[in-house]
Amino acid sequence: MAITKEPKEFKFKIDAYTPTTMPLSRLTEYLKDLIEVFGEDKNTHLIRVDEGSCVPIFLVDPEAVPKVEHRFQGIEQNEAPPNVMNAVARINRKLRMDGTKAALVGPENNNVIIFPGAESEELEYGPFSQADTLDGIPIVVGGTKDTVPVHIQGRDGETYLCTAPREKARTIAKYLFNTIIRVEGMAKWFRTAEGEWQLQEFRISDFKPLGDASEFSLKKSIEQFRQIPAKWKEIKDPIGDFMQLRDDVEM
Protein backbone atom coordinates (compact mmCIF):
# COMPACT_ATOMS: atom_id res chain seq x y z
CA MET A 1 0.00 0.00 0.00
CA ALA A 2 1.58 3.26 -1.14
CA ILE A 3 2.33 5.95 1.45
CA THR A 4 1.43 9.52 0.50
CA LYS A 5 3.91 12.34 1.09
CA GLU A 6 1.40 14.87 2.38
CA PRO A 7 -1.27 14.78 5.11
CA LYS A 8 -4.90 15.12 4.06
CA GLU A 9 -7.74 17.13 5.52
CA PHE A 10 -11.27 15.78 5.88
CA LYS A 11 -14.32 17.80 6.96
CA PHE A 12 -17.39 16.53 8.77
CA LYS A 13 -20.12 18.95 7.69
CA ILE A 14 -23.30 19.00 9.80
CA ASP A 15 -26.07 21.15 8.35
CA ALA A 16 -28.09 21.97 11.46
CA TYR A 17 -25.44 23.50 13.73
CA THR A 18 -22.86 26.26 13.86
CA PRO A 19 -19.86 26.28 16.21
CA THR A 20 -21.81 28.58 18.54
CA THR A 21 -25.00 26.48 18.61
CA MET A 22 -23.54 22.95 18.75
CA PRO A 23 -23.62 21.70 22.37
CA LEU A 24 -20.20 20.47 23.44
CA SER A 25 -21.67 17.20 24.72
CA ARG A 26 -23.30 16.51 21.33
CA LEU A 27 -20.14 17.35 19.42
CA THR A 28 -18.25 14.94 21.68
CA GLU A 29 -20.73 12.17 20.83
CA TYR A 30 -20.20 12.71 17.10
CA LEU A 31 -16.42 12.81 17.51
CA LYS A 32 -16.44 9.53 19.47
CA ASP A 33 -18.16 7.75 16.57
CA LEU A 34 -15.91 9.46 14.01
CA ILE A 35 -12.90 7.91 15.78
CA GLU A 36 -14.32 4.50 14.75
CA VAL A 37 -15.01 5.76 11.22
CA PHE A 38 -11.41 6.96 10.69
CA GLY A 39 -9.86 4.07 12.59
CA GLU A 40 -6.38 5.62 12.80
CA ASP A 41 -6.92 7.68 15.96
CA LYS A 42 -3.18 8.10 16.70
CA ASN A 43 -2.64 9.58 13.25
CA THR A 44 -5.86 11.60 12.97
CA HIS A 45 -6.06 15.04 14.56
CA LEU A 46 -8.90 17.50 15.15
CA ILE A 47 -7.22 20.76 14.09
CA ARG A 48 -10.12 23.26 14.06
CA VAL A 49 -13.87 23.79 13.71
CA ASP A 50 -14.77 26.01 10.74
CA GLU A 51 -17.37 28.77 10.85
CA GLY A 52 -20.73 28.57 9.05
CA SER A 53 -22.10 25.09 9.63
CA CYS A 54 -20.41 23.16 12.41
CA VAL A 55 -17.48 21.67 10.48
CA PRO A 56 -14.84 19.77 12.46
CA ILE A 57 -11.65 19.54 10.38
CA PHE A 58 -9.48 16.44 10.71
CA LEU A 59 -5.87 16.11 9.55
CA VAL A 60 -4.70 12.57 8.72
CA ASP A 61 -0.96 11.93 8.80
CA PRO A 62 0.62 10.78 5.50
CA GLU A 63 1.35 7.23 6.65
CA ALA A 64 -2.29 6.70 7.67
CA VAL A 65 -3.98 8.20 4.60
CA PRO A 66 -4.10 4.95 2.53
CA LYS A 67 -5.58 3.00 5.46
CA VAL A 68 -8.18 5.67 6.16
CA GLU A 69 -9.22 5.94 2.51
CA HIS A 70 -9.46 2.14 2.26
CA ARG A 71 -11.68 2.17 5.35
CA PHE A 72 -13.92 4.85 3.80
CA GLN A 73 -14.25 2.73 0.67
CA GLY A 74 -15.33 -0.23 2.80
CA ILE A 75 -17.99 1.92 4.43
CA GLU A 76 -19.35 3.06 1.07
CA GLN A 77 -19.52 -0.57 -0.08
CA ASN A 78 -21.04 -1.67 3.23
CA GLU A 79 -18.08 -4.01 3.75
CA ALA A 80 -16.34 -2.34 6.71
CA PRO A 81 -16.00 -4.22 10.04
CA PRO A 82 -19.13 -4.38 12.23
CA ASN A 83 -17.83 -1.85 14.77
CA VAL A 84 -17.27 0.67 11.95
CA MET A 85 -20.69 0.17 10.36
CA ASN A 86 -22.27 0.45 13.82
CA ALA A 87 -20.51 3.80 14.31
CA VAL A 88 -21.92 4.98 10.97
CA ALA A 89 -25.39 3.86 12.06
CA ARG A 90 -25.03 5.73 15.35
CA ILE A 91 -24.05 8.92 13.53
CA ASN A 92 -27.09 8.63 11.28
CA ARG A 93 -29.29 8.01 14.29
CA LYS A 94 -28.02 11.14 16.05
CA LEU A 95 -28.51 13.16 12.86
CA ARG A 96 -32.14 11.98 12.66
CA MET A 97 -32.66 12.99 16.26
CA ASP A 98 -31.14 16.39 15.46
CA GLY A 99 -33.29 16.72 12.32
CA THR A 100 -30.36 17.12 9.96
CA LYS A 101 -27.85 15.39 7.68
CA ALA A 102 -24.07 15.44 7.26
CA ALA A 103 -21.22 14.48 4.96
CA LEU A 104 -17.56 13.62 5.31
CA VAL A 105 -15.84 15.76 2.69
CA GLY A 106 -12.41 15.03 1.23
CA PRO A 107 -9.50 17.30 0.23
CA GLU A 108 -10.96 17.86 -3.27
CA ASN A 109 -14.23 19.03 -1.68
CA ASN A 110 -15.89 15.76 -2.68
CA ASN A 111 -18.35 13.84 -0.53
CA VAL A 112 -16.44 10.80 0.72
CA ILE A 113 -19.27 9.48 2.92
CA ILE A 114 -22.85 10.80 2.98
CA PHE A 115 -24.82 10.54 6.20
CA PRO A 116 -28.49 11.01 5.19
CA GLY A 117 -29.69 11.28 8.78
CA ALA A 118 -33.15 12.84 8.87
CA GLU A 119 -33.52 12.43 5.09
CA SER A 120 -33.58 8.65 5.45
CA GLU A 121 -37.06 7.27 4.83
CA GLU A 122 -36.49 4.03 6.72
CA LEU A 123 -37.84 3.63 10.23
CA GLU A 124 -36.30 2.46 13.47
CA TYR A 125 -37.92 -0.31 15.50
CA GLY A 126 -37.80 -0.80 19.21
CA PRO A 127 -36.43 -0.85 21.72
CA PHE A 128 -37.38 -4.45 22.51
CA SER A 129 -36.59 -6.00 25.90
CA GLN A 130 -35.84 -9.70 26.31
CA ALA A 131 -33.83 -12.14 28.40
CA ASP A 132 -30.53 -12.63 26.62
CA THR A 133 -26.88 -13.66 26.87
CA LEU A 134 -23.63 -12.14 25.65
CA ASP A 135 -20.19 -13.71 25.28
CA GLY A 136 -17.01 -11.69 25.52
CA ILE A 137 -14.11 -10.44 27.58
CA PRO A 138 -14.74 -7.90 30.38
CA ILE A 139 -12.63 -4.81 29.67
CA VAL A 140 -14.15 -2.25 32.05
CA VAL A 141 -15.60 -2.86 35.50
CA GLY A 142 -16.15 -0.13 38.03
CA GLY A 143 -18.19 2.69 39.49
CA THR A 144 -19.37 4.18 42.75
CA LYS A 145 -23.10 3.39 42.69
CA ASP A 146 -25.02 0.22 43.57
CA THR A 147 -25.24 -0.58 39.84
CA VAL A 148 -21.94 -0.14 38.00
CA PRO A 149 -20.78 -0.21 34.34
CA VAL A 150 -19.41 -3.47 32.92
CA HIS A 151 -18.09 -3.30 29.36
CA ILE A 152 -17.84 -6.56 27.43
CA GLN A 153 -15.72 -6.85 24.28
CA GLY A 154 -17.15 -9.24 21.65
CA ARG A 155 -15.26 -11.50 19.26
CA ASP A 156 -15.33 -8.90 16.45
CA GLY A 157 -13.98 -6.12 18.66
CA GLU A 158 -17.39 -4.57 19.37
CA THR A 159 -18.03 -3.25 22.88
CA TYR A 160 -21.25 -3.98 24.76
CA LEU A 161 -22.06 -1.42 27.45
CA CYS A 162 -23.66 -3.37 30.30
CA THR A 163 -24.43 -2.78 33.96
CA ALA A 164 -24.37 -5.12 36.95
CA PRO A 165 -25.07 -5.03 40.69
CA ARG A 166 -21.98 -3.95 42.58
CA GLU A 167 -21.28 -7.37 44.16
CA LYS A 168 -21.73 -9.18 40.84
CA ALA A 169 -19.41 -6.68 39.15
CA ARG A 170 -16.80 -7.32 41.85
CA THR A 171 -16.78 -11.02 40.91
CA ILE A 172 -16.65 -10.26 37.17
CA ALA A 173 -13.61 -8.03 37.80
CA LYS A 174 -11.57 -11.14 38.63
CA TYR A 175 -11.77 -12.11 34.94
CA LEU A 176 -10.84 -8.68 33.57
CA PHE A 177 -9.00 -8.63 30.20
CA ASN A 178 -8.06 -12.31 29.87
CA THR A 179 -11.14 -14.53 30.29
CA ILE A 180 -14.18 -14.99 28.08
CA ILE A 181 -17.39 -14.93 30.11
CA ARG A 182 -21.06 -15.42 29.29
CA VAL A 183 -23.32 -12.86 30.94
CA GLU A 184 -27.05 -13.40 31.43
CA GLY A 185 -29.67 -10.74 31.96
CA MET A 186 -32.23 -8.41 30.37
CA ALA A 187 -31.26 -6.81 27.08
CA LYS A 188 -32.84 -3.88 25.30
CA TRP A 189 -32.32 -3.89 21.51
CA PHE A 190 -33.46 -1.59 18.72
CA ARG A 191 -33.16 -1.81 14.94
CA THR A 192 -31.67 1.23 13.22
CA ALA A 193 -32.94 2.70 9.97
CA GLU A 194 -29.93 1.03 8.32
CA GLY A 195 -31.20 -2.39 9.42
CA GLU A 196 -28.56 -2.91 12.12
CA TRP A 197 -29.60 -4.32 15.49
CA GLN A 198 -27.91 -2.40 18.30
CA LEU A 199 -27.78 -3.07 22.00
CA GLN A 200 -29.14 -0.13 23.96
CA GLU A 201 -28.91 -1.63 27.44
CA PHE A 202 -27.93 -4.90 29.11
CA ARG A 203 -28.54 -5.49 32.81
CA ILE A 204 -26.42 -8.40 34.00
CA SER A 205 -28.03 -10.73 36.52
CA ASP A 206 -25.48 -13.55 36.42
CA PHE A 207 -22.46 -14.82 34.47
CA LYS A 208 -20.12 -17.77 34.08
CA PRO A 209 -16.52 -17.98 32.82
CA LEU A 210 -16.00 -19.88 29.57
CA GLY A 211 -12.20 -20.03 29.55
CA ASP A 212 -9.07 -18.09 28.70
CA ALA A 213 -9.27 -16.09 25.48
CA SER A 214 -6.15 -17.88 24.17
CA GLU A 215 -7.99 -21.22 24.31
CA PHE A 216 -10.73 -20.13 21.93
CA SER A 217 -8.89 -20.54 18.63
CA LEU A 218 -10.41 -21.25 15.24
CA LYS A 219 -8.78 -24.69 15.23
CA LYS A 220 -10.41 -25.59 18.54
CA SER A 221 -13.80 -24.37 17.34
CA ILE A 222 -13.57 -26.57 14.23
CA GLU A 223 -12.56 -29.54 16.35
CA GLN A 224 -15.57 -28.98 18.61
CA PHE A 225 -17.92 -28.87 15.61
CA ARG A 226 -16.44 -32.14 14.33
CA GLN A 227 -17.23 -33.81 17.66
CA ILE A 228 -20.95 -33.02 17.41
CA PRO A 229 -22.87 -36.25 16.60
CA ALA A 230 -24.57 -36.14 13.19
CA LYS A 231 -25.94 -38.90 10.92
CA TRP A 232 -24.72 -37.17 7.76
CA LYS A 233 -21.13 -37.97 8.84
CA GLU A 234 -21.89 -41.66 8.22
CA ILE A 235 -22.87 -41.01 4.58
CA LYS A 236 -20.07 -41.61 2.05
CA ASP A 237 -21.24 -38.86 -0.33
CA PRO A 238 -23.56 -36.47 1.55
CA ILE A 239 -23.41 -33.76 -1.14
CA GLY A 240 -24.25 -36.24 -3.90
CA ASP A 241 -27.15 -37.63 -1.88
CA PHE A 242 -28.43 -34.11 -1.22
CA MET A 243 -28.31 -33.24 -4.94
CA GLN A 244 -30.19 -36.44 -5.79
CA LEU A 245 -32.83 -35.63 -3.16
CA ARG A 246 -33.24 -32.15 -4.62
CA ASP A 247 -33.69 -33.59 -8.14
CA ASP A 248 -36.33 -36.02 -6.88
CA VAL A 249 -38.27 -33.17 -5.24
CA GLU A 250 -38.17 -31.03 -8.39
CA MET A 251 -39.48 -33.87 -10.60
BALOBA-1460 file (C-alpha; in Angstrom, 3 decimals):
// residues 251
<rec num="1" residu="m" x="0.000" y="0.000" z="0.000"/>
<rec num="2" residu="a" x="1.577" y="3.262" z="-1.137"/>
<rec num="3" residu="i" x="2.334" y="5.955" z="1.445"/>
<rec num="4" residu="t" x="1.433" y="9.524" z="0.495"/>
<rec num="5" residu="k" x="3.914" y="12.342" z="1.093"/>
<rec num="6" residu="e" x="1.401" y="14.874" z="2.375"/>
<rec num="7" residu="p" x="-1.270" y="14.783" z="5.109"/>
<rec num="8" residu="k" x="-4.900" y="15.121" z="4.062"/>
<rec num="9" residu="e" x="-7.745" y="17.134" z="5.524"/>
<rec num="10" residu="f" x="-11.274" y="15.775" z="5.883"/>
<rec num="11" residu="k" x="-14.319" y="17.797" z="6.960"/>
<rec num="12" residu="f" x="-17.385" y="16.531" z="8.771"/>
<rec num="13" residu="k" x="-20.120" y="18.949" z="7.691"/>
<rec num="14" residu="i" x="-23.296" y="18.995" z="9.797"/>
<rec num="15" residu="d" x="-26.072" y="21.149" z="8.353"/>
<rec num="16" residu="a" x="-28.089" y="21.972" z="11.463"/>
<rec num="17" residu="y" x="-25.442" y="23.497" z="13.726"/>
<rec num="18" residu="t" x="-22.863" y="26.265" z="13.858"/>
<rec num="19" residu="p" x="-19.857" y="26.281" z="16.210"/>
<rec num="20" residu="t" x="-21.806" y="28.582" z="18.543"/>
<rec num="21" residu="t" x="-25.002" y="26.481" z="18.614"/>
<rec num="22" residu="m" x="-23.544" y="22.950" z="18.746"/>
<rec num="23" residu="p" x="-23.620" y="21.703" z="22.372"/>
<rec num="24" residu="l" x="-20.199" y="20.469" z="23.438"/>
<rec num="25" residu="s" x="-21.668" y="17.202" z="24.718"/>
<rec num="26" residu="r" x="-23.303" y="16.512" z="21.332"/>
<rec num="27" residu="l" x="-20.135" y="17.346" z="19.417"/>
<rec num="28" residu="t" x="-18.247" y="14.944" z="21.675"/>
<rec num="29" residu="e" x="-20.731" y="12.166" z="20.829"/>
<rec num="30" residu="y" x="-20.203" y="12.705" z="17.100"/>
<rec num="31" residu="l" x="-16.419" y="12.809" z="17.514"/>
<rec num="32" residu="k" x="-16.444" y="9.533" z="19.471"/>
<rec num="33" residu="d" x="-18.158" y="7.749" z="16.575"/>
<rec num="34" residu="l" x="-15.910" y="9.455" z="14.014"/>
<rec num="35" residu="i" x="-12.903" y="7.908" z="15.780"/>
<rec num="36" residu="e" x="-14.322" y="4.497" z="14.753"/>
<rec num="37" residu="v" x="-15.009" y="5.760" z="11.222"/>
<rec num="38" residu="f" x="-11.414" y="6.964" z="10.692"/>
<rec num="39" residu="g" x="-9.859" y="4.072" z="12.593"/>
<rec num="40" residu="e" x="-6.383" y="5.624" z="12.805"/>
<rec num="41" residu="d" x="-6.916" y="7.681" z="15.959"/>
<rec num="42" residu="k" x="-3.184" y="8.099" z="16.697"/>
<rec num="43" residu="n" x="-2.642" y="9.579" z="13.246"/>
<rec num="44" residu="t" x="-5.861" y="11.598" z="12.967"/>
<rec num="45" residu="h" x="-6.055" y="15.035" z="14.559"/>
<rec num="46" residu="l" x="-8.896" y="17.497" z="15.148"/>
<rec num="47" residu="i" x="-7.224" y="20.765" z="14.093"/>
<rec num="48" residu="r" x="-10.123" y="23.258" z="14.062"/>
<rec num="49" residu="v" x="-13.867" y="23.794" z="13.710"/>
<rec num="50" residu="d" x="-14.769" y="26.007" z="10.744"/>
<rec num="51" residu="e" x="-17.374" y="28.766" z="10.850"/>
<rec num="52" residu="g" x="-20.728" y="28.566" z="9.052"/>
<rec num="53" residu="s" x="-22.101" y="25.092" z="9.635"/>
<rec num="54" residu="c" x="-20.407" y="23.163" z="12.409"/>
<rec num="55" residu="v" x="-17.484" y="21.671" z="10.483"/>
<rec num="56" residu="p" x="-14.836" y="19.774" z="12.462"/>
<rec num="57" residu="i" x="-11.645" y="19.539" z="10.382"/>
<rec num="58" residu="f" x="-9.476" y="16.437" z="10.705"/>
<rec num="59" residu="l" x="-5.872" y="16.109" z="9.548"/>
<rec num="60" residu="v" x="-4.701" y="12.573" z="8.717"/>
<rec num="61" residu="d" x="-0.958" y="11.931" z="8.803"/>
<rec num="62" residu="p" x="0.624" y="10.784" z="5.496"/>
<rec num="63" residu="e" x="1.352" y="7.229" z="6.650"/>
<rec num="64" residu="a" x="-2.288" y="6.702" z="7.675"/>
<rec num="65" residu="v" x="-3.983" y="8.204" z="4.596"/>
<rec num="66" residu="p" x="-4.101" y="4.952" z="2.534"/>
<rec num="67" residu="k" x="-5.575" y="3.002" z="5.462"/>
<rec num="68" residu="v" x="-8.183" y="5.667" z="6.165"/>
<rec num="69" residu="e" x="-9.215" y="5.935" z="2.507"/>
<rec num="70" residu="h" x="-9.457" y="2.136" z="2.262"/>
<rec num="71" residu="r" x="-11.684" y="2.175" z="5.349"/>
<rec num="72" residu="f" x="-13.915" y="4.854" z="3.799"/>
<rec num="73" residu="q" x="-14.245" y="2.727" z="0.668"/>
<rec num="74" residu="g" x="-15.329" y="-0.227" z="2.797"/>
<rec num="75" residu="i" x="-17.994" y="1.924" z="4.435"/>
<rec num="76" residu="e" x="-19.354" y="3.056" z="1.073"/>
<rec num="77" residu="q" x="-19.520" y="-0.567" z="-0.084"/>
<rec num="78" residu="n" x="-21.041" y="-1.675" z="3.235"/>
<rec num="79" residu="e" x="-18.079" y="-4.008" z="3.751"/>
<rec num="80" residu="a" x="-16.337" y="-2.344" z="6.706"/>
<rec num="81" residu="p" x="-15.996" y="-4.224" z="10.035"/>
<rec num="82" residu="p" x="-19.128" y="-4.381" z="12.232"/>
<rec num="83" residu="n" x="-17.833" y="-1.855" z="14.766"/>
<rec num="84" residu="v" x="-17.267" y="0.668" z="11.953"/>
<rec num="85" residu="m" x="-20.692" y="0.170" z="10.362"/>
<rec num="86" residu="n" x="-22.268" y="0.450" z="13.821"/>
<rec num="87" residu="a" x="-20.513" y="3.796" z="14.305"/>
<rec num="88" residu="v" x="-21.922" y="4.983" z="10.967"/>
<rec num="89" residu="a" x="-25.387" y="3.859" z="12.063"/>
<rec num="90" residu="r" x="-25.027" y="5.731" z="15.355"/>
<rec num="91" residu="i" x="-24.048" y="8.916" z="13.528"/>
<rec num="92" residu="n" x="-27.095" y="8.633" z="11.281"/>
<rec num="93" residu="r" x="-29.295" y="8.007" z="14.294"/>
<rec num="94" residu="k" x="-28.024" y="11.144" z="16.052"/>
<rec num="95" residu="l" x="-28.515" y="13.159" z="12.857"/>
<rec num="96" residu="r" x="-32.136" y="11.978" z="12.658"/>
<rec num="97" residu="m" x="-32.656" y="12.986" z="16.260"/>
<rec num="98" residu="d" x="-31.141" y="16.394" z="15.463"/>
<rec num="99" residu="g" x="-33.287" y="16.717" z="12.317"/>
<rec num="100" residu="t" x="-30.361" y="17.120" z="9.960"/>
<rec num="101" residu="k" x="-27.845" y="15.390" z="7.680"/>
<rec num="102" residu="a" x="-24.069" y="15.441" z="7.262"/>
<rec num="103" residu="a" x="-21.224" y="14.480" z="4.962"/>
<rec num="104" residu="l" x="-17.564" y="13.619" z="5.308"/>
<rec num="105" residu="v" x="-15.836" y="15.765" z="2.690"/>
<rec num="106" residu="g" x="-12.406" y="15.033" z="1.227"/>
<rec num="107" residu="p" x="-9.504" y="17.304" z="0.233"/>
<rec num="108" residu="e" x="-10.962" y="17.856" z="-3.266"/>
<rec num="109" residu="n" x="-14.230" y="19.035" z="-1.677"/>
<rec num="110" residu="n" x="-15.887" y="15.756" z="-2.685"/>
<rec num="111" residu="n" x="-18.347" y="13.842" z="-0.526"/>
<rec num="112" residu="v" x="-16.444" y="10.800" z="0.717"/>
<rec num="113" residu="i" x="-19.270" y="9.484" z="2.922"/>
<rec num="114" residu="i" x="-22.845" y="10.795" z="2.981"/>
<rec num="115" residu="f" x="-24.822" y="10.536" z="6.201"/>
<rec num="116" residu="p" x="-28.492" y="11.007" z="5.190"/>
<rec num="117" residu="g" x="-29.687" y="11.279" z="8.782"/>
<rec num="118" residu="a" x="-33.146" y="12.844" z="8.865"/>
<rec num="119" residu="e" x="-33.524" y="12.427" z="5.087"/>
<rec num="120" residu="s" x="-33.582" y="8.648" z="5.448"/>
<rec num="121" residu="e" x="-37.065" y="7.271" z="4.830"/>
<rec num="122" residu="e" x="-36.492" y="4.026" z="6.715"/>
<rec num="123" residu="l" x="-37.838" y="3.634" z="10.233"/>
<rec num="124" residu="e" x="-36.303" y="2.463" z="13.473"/>
<rec num="125" residu="y" x="-37.920" y="-0.310" z="15.501"/>
<rec num="126" residu="g" x="-37.802" y="-0.804" z="19.215"/>
<rec num="127" residu="p" x="-36.432" y="-0.849" z="21.725"/>
<rec num="128" residu="f" x="-37.375" y="-4.448" z="22.512"/>
<rec num="129" residu="s" x="-36.592" y="-5.999" z="25.898"/>
<rec num="130" residu="q" x="-35.841" y="-9.697" z="26.311"/>
<rec num="131" residu="a" x="-33.835" y="-12.143" z="28.404"/>
<rec num="132" residu="d" x="-30.534" y="-12.630" z="26.616"/>
<rec num="133" residu="t" x="-26.881" y="-13.662" z="26.870"/>
<rec num="134" residu="l" x="-23.631" y="-12.137" z="25.648"/>
<rec num="135" residu="d" x="-20.193" y="-13.710" z="25.279"/>
<rec num="136" residu="g" x="-17.015" y="-11.686" z="25.524"/>
<rec num="137" residu="i" x="-14.108" y="-10.437" z="27.578"/>
<rec num="138" residu="p" x="-14.741" y="-7.903" z="30.379"/>
<rec num="139" residu="i" x="-12.626" y="-4.809" z="29.673"/>
<rec num="140" residu="v" x="-14.152" y="-2.247" z="32.052"/>
<rec num="141" residu="v" x="-15.596" y="-2.864" z="35.503"/>
<rec num="142" residu="g" x="-16.148" y="-0.128" z="38.032"/>
<rec num="143" residu="g" x="-18.193" y="2.687" z="39.487"/>
<rec num="144" residu="t" x="-19.371" y="4.177" z="42.746"/>
<rec num="145" residu="k" x="-23.100" y="3.386" z="42.689"/>
<rec num="146" residu="d" x="-25.016" y="0.225" z="43.570"/>
<rec num="147" residu="t" x="-25.244" y="-0.577" z="39.841"/>
<rec num="148" residu="v" x="-21.937" y="-0.142" z="38.003"/>
<rec num="149" residu="p" x="-20.778" y="-0.213" z="34.341"/>
<rec num="150" residu="v" x="-19.409" y="-3.469" z="32.924"/>
<rec num="151" residu="h" x="-18.088" y="-3.295" z="29.364"/>
<rec num="152" residu="i" x="-17.836" y="-6.561" z="27.433"/>
<rec num="153" residu="q" x="-15.723" y="-6.854" z="24.279"/>
<rec num="154" residu="g" x="-17.154" y="-9.243" z="21.651"/>
<rec num="155" residu="r" x="-15.256" y="-11.500" z="19.258"/>
<rec num="156" residu="d" x="-15.334" y="-8.896" z="16.451"/>
<rec num="157" residu="g" x="-13.982" y="-6.116" z="18.658"/>
<rec num="158" residu="e" x="-17.386" y="-4.566" z="19.369"/>
<rec num="159" residu="t" x="-18.027" y="-3.251" z="22.877"/>
<rec num="160" residu="y" x="-21.249" y="-3.977" z="24.759"/>
<rec num="161" residu="l" x="-22.064" y="-1.423" z="27.451"/>
<rec num="162" residu="c" x="-23.656" y="-3.367" z="30.302"/>
<rec num="163" residu="t" x="-24.427" y="-2.783" z="33.958"/>
<rec num="164" residu="a" x="-24.368" y="-5.117" z="36.947"/>
<rec num="165" residu="p" x="-25.068" y="-5.034" z="40.690"/>
<rec num="166" residu="r" x="-21.977" y="-3.949" z="42.584"/>
<rec num="167" residu="e" x="-21.275" y="-7.369" z="44.161"/>
<rec num="168" residu="k" x="-21.727" y="-9.181" z="40.844"/>
<rec num="169" residu="a" x="-19.413" y="-6.683" z="39.148"/>
<rec num="170" residu="r" x="-16.803" y="-7.318" z="41.852"/>
<rec num="171" residu="t" x="-16.776" y="-11.023" z="40.909"/>
<rec num="172" residu="i" x="-16.647" y="-10.255" z="37.168"/>
<rec num="173" residu="a" x="-13.611" y="-8.032" z="37.796"/>
<rec num="174" residu="k" x="-11.572" y="-11.142" z="38.629"/>
<rec num="175" residu="y" x="-11.774" y="-12.107" z="34.937"/>
<rec num="176" residu="l" x="-10.844" y="-8.679" z="33.568"/>
<rec num="177" residu="f" x="-8.999" y="-8.631" z="30.203"/>
<rec num="178" residu="n" x="-8.065" y="-12.311" z="29.873"/>
<rec num="179" residu="t" x="-11.139" y="-14.530" z="30.286"/>
<rec num="180" residu="i" x="-14.175" y="-14.986" z="28.079"/>
<rec num="181" residu="i" x="-17.387" y="-14.935" z="30.109"/>
<rec num="182" residu="r" x="-21.063" y="-15.415" z="29.289"/>
<rec num="183" residu="v" x="-23.323" y="-12.860" z="30.939"/>
<rec num="184" residu="e" x="-27.049" y="-13.397" z="31.426"/>
<rec num="185" residu="g" x="-29.667" y="-10.739" z="31.962"/>
<rec num="186" residu="m" x="-32.225" y="-8.412" z="30.370"/>
<rec num="187" residu="a" x="-31.264" y="-6.810" z="27.077"/>
<rec num="188" residu="k" x="-32.841" y="-3.882" z="25.300"/>
<rec num="189" residu="w" x="-32.324" y="-3.894" z="21.513"/>
<rec num="190" residu="f" x="-33.463" y="-1.595" z="18.723"/>
<rec num="191" residu="r" x="-33.160" y="-1.807" z="14.937"/>
<rec num="192" residu="t" x="-31.668" y="1.231" z="13.224"/>
<rec num="193" residu="a" x="-32.943" y="2.702" z="9.966"/>
<rec num="194" residu="e" x="-29.933" y="1.032" z="8.322"/>
<rec num="195" residu="g" x="-31.204" y="-2.387" z="9.416"/>
<rec num="196" residu="e" x="-28.562" y="-2.913" z="12.119"/>
<rec num="197" residu="w" x="-29.598" y="-4.324" z="15.491"/>
<rec num="198" residu="q" x="-27.907" y="-2.404" z="18.303"/>
<rec num="199" residu="l" x="-27.781" y="-3.068" z="21.997"/>
<rec num="200" residu="q" x="-29.143" y="-0.131" z="23.959"/>
<rec num="201" residu="e" x="-28.913" y="-1.626" z="27.437"/>
<rec num="202" residu="f" x="-27.932" y="-4.905" z="29.107"/>
<rec num="203" residu="r" x="-28.537" y="-5.488" z="32.812"/>
<rec num="204" residu="i" x="-26.419" y="-8.401" z="34.001"/>
<rec num="205" residu="s" x="-28.029" y="-10.727" z="36.523"/>
<rec num="206" residu="d" x="-25.484" y="-13.554" z="36.418"/>
<rec num="207" residu="f" x="-22.459" y="-14.824" z="34.472"/>
<rec num="208" residu="k" x="-20.124" y="-17.766" z="34.082"/>
<rec num="209" residu="p" x="-16.524" y="-17.978" z="32.823"/>
<rec num="210" residu="l" x="-16.003" y="-19.881" z="29.574"/>
<rec num="211" residu="g" x="-12.197" y="-20.031" z="29.550"/>
<rec num="212" residu="d" x="-9.068" y="-18.095" z="28.702"/>
<rec num="213" residu="a" x="-9.273" y="-16.095" z="25.480"/>
<rec num="214" residu="s" x="-6.154" y="-17.877" z="24.168"/>
<rec num="215" residu="e" x="-7.991" y="-21.219" z="24.310"/>
<rec num="216" residu="f" x="-10.729" y="-20.127" z="21.932"/>
<rec num="217" residu="s" x="-8.891" y="-20.543" z="18.635"/>
<rec num="218" residu="l" x="-10.414" y="-21.248" z="15.236"/>
<rec num="219" residu="k" x="-8.782" y="-24.685" z="15.233"/>
<rec num="220" residu="k" x="-10.415" y="-25.592" z="18.539"/>
<rec num="221" residu="s" x="-13.801" y="-24.366" z="17.338"/>
<rec num="222" residu="i" x="-13.566" y="-26.567" z="14.230"/>
<rec num="223" residu="e" x="-12.565" y="-29.537" z="16.349"/>
<rec num="224" residu="q" x="-15.569" y="-28.978" z="18.613"/>
<rec num="225" residu="f" x="-17.915" y="-28.873" z="15.613"/>
<rec num="226" residu="r" x="-16.444" y="-32.142" z="14.333"/>
<rec num="227" residu="q" x="-17.232" y="-33.807" z="17.661"/>
<rec num="228" residu="i" x="-20.955" y="-33.024" z="17.406"/>
<rec num="229" residu="p" x="-22.868" y="-36.254" z="16.602"/>
<rec num="230" residu="a" x="-24.571" y="-36.139" z="13.192"/>
<rec num="231" residu="k" x="-25.939" y="-38.901" z="10.921"/>
<rec num="232" residu="w" x="-24.717" y="-37.166" z="7.765"/>
<rec num="233" residu="k" x="-21.133" y="-37.965" z="8.838"/>
<rec num="234" residu="e" x="-21.890" y="-41.659" z="8.217"/>
<rec num="235" residu="i" x="-22.875" y="-41.013" z="4.580"/>
<rec num="236" residu="k" x="-20.074" y="-41.609" z="2.046"/>
<rec num="237" residu="d" x="-21.239" y="-38.862" z="-0.333"/>
<rec num="238" residu="p" x="-23.557" y="-36.465" z="1.554"/>
<rec num="239" residu="i" x="-23.413" y="-33.760" z="-1.139"/>
<rec num="240" residu="g" x="-24.253" y="-36.239" z="-3.900"/>
<rec num="241" residu="d" x="-27.154" y="-37.632" z="-1.885"/>
<rec num="242" residu="f" x="-28.435" y="-34.113" z="-1.225"/>
<rec num="243" residu="m" x="-28.311" y="-33.235" z="-4.938"/>
<rec num="244" residu="q" x="-30.186" y="-36.439" z="-5.786"/>
<rec num="245" residu="l" x="-32.827" y="-35.626" z="-3.160"/>
<rec num="246" residu="r" x="-33.244" y="-32.148" z="-4.619"/>
<rec num="247" residu="d" x="-33.685" y="-33.589" z="-8.137"/>
<rec num="248" residu="d" x="-36.329" y="-36.019" z="-6.876"/>
<rec num="249" residu="v" x="-38.269" y="-33.172" z="-5.241"/>
<rec num="250" residu="e" x="-38.167" y="-31.034" z="-8.391"/>
<rec num="251" residu="m" x="-39.481" y="-33.869" z="-10.605"/>
